[in-house]
Amino acid sequence: MGFRVILVEDSMSLGALYTEYLCSEGADVTLVQYGADAIKEIDRQPPDLLILDIKLPDMSGMDILLQVQQSHPEMTVIMITAHGTIDIAVDAMRSGAFDFLVKPFDSKRLAITVRNAMKQRQLVKLVSQYENSLPKANYQGFIGESLAMQTVYKTIDCVANSKASVFIFGESGTGKEVCAQAIHNAGNRKNKAFIALNCASIPKDLIESQIFGHTKGAFTGAVSQRDGAATQADGGTLFLDEICEMDLELQSKLLRFIQTGVFRRVGGSKDEKVDVRFVSATNKDPWQQVQDGLFREDLYYRLHVIPIELPPLNQRGKDIMLIANKLLGQYAKEEGKPFKGFDQMVQKVLSDYHWPGNVRQLQNVIRQIVVLNEAVEVDITMLPARIVNDGKTRVAASIAPNTKVVEQVSSSSIAAHDTAAVILHDTDITTEQVIEPLWKTEKRTIENAINLCEGNIPKAAAMLDISPSTIYRKKQSWDEMEQV
């Protein structure tokens, strides 16, 4: 079978016997007598299977089981004891053990249990591999199943356990801090601190202290010694957001810290050493910043080991509505509102909008809708005017790409006077040319809008900023005019 087993058994004679049984099944066995030794072996190299005696000289096997379930939840554990009761077996299974054996047991009983455990482990592994091959709609705080985001997820999975520096770049609002947090949470530092600093929001004369800390009396107001982000992130991750905003002089000190892990507090006289994983981010082109002399080239190469580019929201397709629906449910619950979804017109407008503020802007829009309205479904009247007007502009452009708007009557005028925009062909108009009747130009514009909206008259009316009843009345009047 070719699998690795750690056997924790305080009796050397039984340990030797069980080791022989396991070796006959093709296992590579490490035998230990004490719980502390078992924990060291597990941390050094987690086994495929842990066979754990409940009563050990230095601690309870149940305590080890609970610890293993927290640090290595994927590990398969079989509990053994010479003092078996139903209550103990139930407790062990509830705590995550695969099976429970009462001593003494023979080689056949052990072999059957071990084979079943390894089959179950292989099945779980296959299911996990299959799930990982599927598009993920939710991942470590991200929402989205677009190809661009799947690439981001896979990169995070690959780098999570590495100590290599990661440089995240993307437009403002794309989720750079979410990405940094995901890298931390997916890796082996997840139980340690994640410390985030925004280099653009901290004054120049304070940022060194924020990163490295200071001693008492280092400067005016330093009434006591203070730990900086470097100390706080020891064993974990230090996230430096908007890194390109950092002062050049401090960049040189940061470079030494990244290279050696050694730093000195402001006002201090001795070096301190920590183990920190660096993740940086910027909404600018970092290489352009280097060429402009605003960012040190040597620091760039130290930080830019693993680049991750976050795509803008307008390039993520169906992710827009996945995020919008998630936010709507979240905010509706927080605000005690009955919202359940978006009507089709709103979905179209949100999906087509260019989102210059990316996910952050979408969050603000959905929050505004929920706070200011009371309904089950979001309709077009609840959207901010700038988003609706942007959609109308693009529809108008697609309706008449070769035309020039000479005069546009306001929506109130359209409703009052039952007229529409006067549109002339983009050519030089002369007195010799025949000017088309206004109702025919209006008819062509509205019919084009209806065709682009796939026959949906209410949707076309919303995009043209008139009411559906206006279109129905006009269609009736056009029929009468054509009969004359």
N, C-alpha and C positions, 0 to 999 in steps of 0.2 A: 504493500500500500504506500510505503514511503512517506511517513508523517512523523512529526516530532511531538514527544510527550514529556511533560514534567510530572513525575510521580512524587507526591508528598506523603511519606509514610514513616512514622517514628520507629517502627520495628524493622531493624535491619534484615532479619530473616524473612519476614513477609515481603519487605521491599525487594529483596533479591529474587524471591519467588515470582512476584508480580512482574518484575522486570523481565524475567525469562519468558513469562506468558506473552507479554507485549512484544518482545523481540521476535517471537515466532509469528506474530501478525505483521511483521515488517516495520515496526516502530523504532525510532531512534529515541532512547529513553534517558532522561536525566533524573536521577534519584536524589532527593533531599529529605532530611529528617525534621527540619525546623521551618516554621512559617516564615521567619525573616529571610531565610535562604531562598525559599520559594519565591518571595516577592522580588528579591534581587535578580533571580533567574528570569522571571517573567518580564521585568523591566529591561533586562539585557537583551533578550530575544524571546518575544511572545511565542508560545508553542501552539500547535494545532489543537492539542488536547491537554487539559489539566485534570489529573486524577488526584483528588484532595481528601485526605483523612480529616474527619471533623475534630477529633481530639489530638492536639499536638502539644509538645512540651512547653512551648513558649506562647501560644495563642490559640484561639479557636479557628477551626477551618471555616466556620460560617462568616467570621470577620474577614477572612481572606477572600471568600466568595463575593461578599458585598463590595470589597475594594476592587476586585477584578472586574465586576460588572460595571463599575464606574469608569475605570481606566481602559479596559479592553472588552467592551460589550460584545464584540464579535467572537470572543474565545468560547470554546465548548468546554464545559466542566462536568465531571462525574464525581459525586461525593461518595465516600466510603466510610464505614464505621463498624465497630464491633458491638455497639450499643444501640442498635436500631429500633426506633419506634415510629409509629405512623406520624406522630406530630413532627418529629425531626425530619422525616422524609418530605412531608408537606411543606415545611418551612424552607427546606433546601430547594425544592422545585419552584416555590413562589419567588425565591431569591434569584432564580435564573439558572439553576443547575439543570443539565439535560437529563440525568438519571441518578439513581441512588442505589448503592450496593451495600448489603450487610455482610460483614465478614463472619465466618470464612466463606469464600466462594472459590469455585474451581476455574480452570482455564477456559472451559467452554462458556460458562456464564459471563466471564470477563470479555471473551472474544466477541460474543453476540452483542453485548452492550457497546463495546468499542466500535464494532462495524456499523451499528445503527447510528452512533454518534457521528462517525465520519461521513456516512451517507447523508445525514441531515445537514452537516456542515457544507458538503459539496452542493446540495440542493439550494441552500441559502446563498451560497456563492454564485451559483448559476442565475438565480433570481435577481441578485444584486447586479450582476453583469448585464442582464437583460434590461433592468430598470435604468441602469446608467446609459444604455445605448439609446433610450427613448428621449425625445425632447423633454426638457424639464420646464414646467411652467412656473415653478417656484424654486428658488435656490438661494439659501443663505441671505435672505432679506431682499433678493431681487425677484421681480415678477416679469415673466416674458419667456416665450418659447421660440422667438425668431432665430434664424441661423446665426445672426451676428451675436446674439446673447449666448447661444449654445457654445460658440467659440470662446467667449469670455469665461463661461462656467468651466470648460475643460482646462483652460489655462490656469484658472484658480486651483483646480484639483491637482494639477501637475506641480505647482509651485508651493502649495500650502505647507508642506513639511520641510521645505528647503529653507536655508538661512539666507539665500540669495536676495539681494535688494530688488524690490519691485517698484517700477515707475508707472503710475497710472496717469493717463492724460485723456482729456475729452472736454467738451463744452461745459459751461457752467450749468449745473442742474442735472447732469447725466448720472449722478450717483457715485462719485469717486470715493467718498467716505464709506458708503455702503460696500463698495468693492474692497476697500482696505479692511473693513471689519469682517467681510466674508473670508478673505485670505487668512486672517487670524483665527476665526472660528472653525475653519475647515482643517487647520493644521494641528501639530502637536504642541503648540503654545496656547491653545484655547483656554486652558485653566489658569493661565497667567494674565497679567494686565494688558489691556489695549489702551494706549495713551495717544490721544489725538491733539495736535497743535496746529492752529491756523496761522501760518507765518505772516499773512497779510493783515491780520487783525490785532497783532501784538505790537506795541510801540518799539521802535528800533533799540532804545536804551534798556528795554526790559526783556527782550526775547532771549538774550544769552542766559539770564537768570532763570527764565522759564524752562529752558532746555537743560541747563547744567546745575541749577540750584545756586545758592549763595550761603556764605557764612554770616554769622552775626556781625553787624557793623561794616559789612562790605560796602554799603552805600547808605545814603540818608533814607531812613525808613526800614532798614534791615535790622529789626529788633531781635531777631532770633535766626538760627540756622534753618534753612528751608531746602527740602529735596526738590530737585527739578524733574522734568519728564524722563530724563535718562535713568535716574535712580528708580523712579516709579515703574518704569517699563522693564526693569531687570527680569530676564527670563521670558519676557513677552514681546510685544510689538510696539514700536514707536512710529506713529503716522504723522508725517510732516506735510500738511496740506498747503497748497499755494507756495511751494518751495522756491519758485523763481522770484518771489518777492523778498527773499532773505537778503540782508546786507552782505556785500562781498567780503568784508572783513570777517564776519561771523561764518561765512561759507568755508573759509580756510580752517577755522577751529572745528567745524562740523566734519570736514574731510578727515582730519586726524582722528577724531572720535570714531568715525565709520571704519577707518583702516585698522585701528588698534583696540577699540572698545574701551579706551582709557580717556578720562576727562578730568577737568579740575573745576571745582565750583568757583563762582565769582568771589574774589577775595580770599580764596583758599590757597594753601601752600603745598598740598599733597594730592597726588593722583589717585583716582578711584577707577575701578574696572567693573564693567557690567556686561551682561550677555543680552544684546538687543537685536531684534530683527527690524530692519528699516523698510518702510513703505512710504513712498513720496507721491505727490500728485500736483498737477498744474492744469489750468485751462488754456495755457499758452503753448506755443511750439517751443519745447525746451532747447532744441538745437539752434533755432533762430535766436533765442535768448543768449546762447553761447556766442554766436557770431556777432551779436550786438554788444558784446562785452558786459552783459548784465548777469551772466551765470558762469561760474568757473568751469572750464572744460574738464579738468581732472575730477571735479565733483560730479559732473554729468556722467562720466564713465563709471564712477563708483556706484551711483544710484540707478543708472539706466541699464541694469543687468537684464532684468525681465520686464519688457514693456507690455502694458495692457492698455489698449485703446477702447474706450467706451463709446459706442455709437450714439449719435443724436437720436432723439425720440422719433423724429420724422422719417428715419430710416429703419424703423423697427416694425412696420406693418401692423399686424393684428395685436401686437403687444400693447398698443395704445388703449384698445378697449378692454384688454385683460386687466391692465393697471387701473383704468377708469372704474370698472366694475368692482374691483377690490377696494378701491378708495371710497366709492359710494357706500358700500356695505359698512366699511369701518366708520366713516364719518356719520352715517345715518344712526348707527348704534350709539356713538358718542353723544350725538345731539338729540337723541330720542325722536327721530323722524322716521316716517314710514317708507322711504324710498327703497325700491327694489330693482330698478333698471332704467334703461334709456330707450326712448322710442327710435324708430329706424332713421328718421331724419337727423336726429341728434348724433346717432352713431356715425352717420355719413360725414357730418360736419366735423366731429372730433377726429375721425380717422384721416380726413383730408387736410386738416389744419397743419401749418408748418412748425408749430411749437418752438419758437425761438428760445424760450426758457426751459425747454425740455421737461423732464419729469417733475421738477419743482413747480413749474408753471401749471402743469396739469393738476398737481395736488392743490394748488391755490384755487383753481377754477372749480374743482369738484367741491372743495370746502365751502366756497362762496355760494354755490348752487344749494347745497344742503342747508346752510345757515339761513339763507334768505327766502327759501321756498318751503312749501308743505304739500307733498304729493307722493303718489306711489311710483310714478314714472316721470323721468325728466323729459320735458318737451322743449322745442326750439325757443320758446319765449323765456326760458330760464337761463339760457346761455348768455355770457357777456357779449355786449354789442360788437366789440372788436373781433371776436371769433366769427360771429354770424356775418358781419360785413366783409370779412376776408373771404368767406365762402362765396358770397354774392359776387365779389369782384372777379374771382376765378371762373365762376360760371358764366358771367357776362363776357369775359375774355374768350371763353371757349365757344360761346354762342355766335359771336360776331368777330372772328379774328381779323377780318379784313375790312372792318368798318371803323368809322370815326364818330364819336358821340358829339353832336353839335349842341344839343341842349337836353338836360335831364330834368324832368319834372319831379318834384318831391313826392314821397308816398302819400302824403296828405292830399296833394293836388290830384294824384291819380285817383284816390278814392272820391274826391269831391267832383272832379271834372271828367272822370272816366276816360282818361287819356294815358298815354305812355310816352317813353323817350322818343324824340325825333332822331332817327339815325339815317345818315346819308352815306353812300358808298365812298370809300377813300380814294376818290379821284377828283380832279379839278371840275367843279360844277360851273357850267356856263348857261347862259340864258337859252341856248339852243337845245340843251338837254331836257328830257322829259323828267319832271319830278314826280315820283310815285306817290299816290295818295297815302296820307298818314295812316289810315286804318289798315292798309295792306302791309306797310312796314311794321306796324305794331303786331299784326297777326303773325307775320313771319317770325318775329322775335319771340313771341310767346309760344308758338308751336315748336320752335327750336328748343326752347327751355323745357317744354313738356317731353320732347323726345330724349333730351339729355338726362332727364329724371325718370326715364323708362315709363312714361305714361302716368306718373304720379303727379296729379294736378295740385294737391295741397303742397307738396314739396316744391314744385316749380313756382307756385305762388309765393312761398316763403323766400325763395332765392331771388325772385323779382321784386320782393317787398310790396306785394299787393295781396288782397284776400282771394281765396279760392272762388268765392261767389262772383268776384269781378271777372275772373276768367270765364266762368260759365255764362255770365251775361254777355260778354264780348263774343263768345262763340256763337250765341244765338243771333246777335246783331250782324255778325259776319255772314251768316247763312242768308239773312234777309237781304243784305247788300249785294251778295253775289247773284240773288235771284232777280234783282232789278235790271 
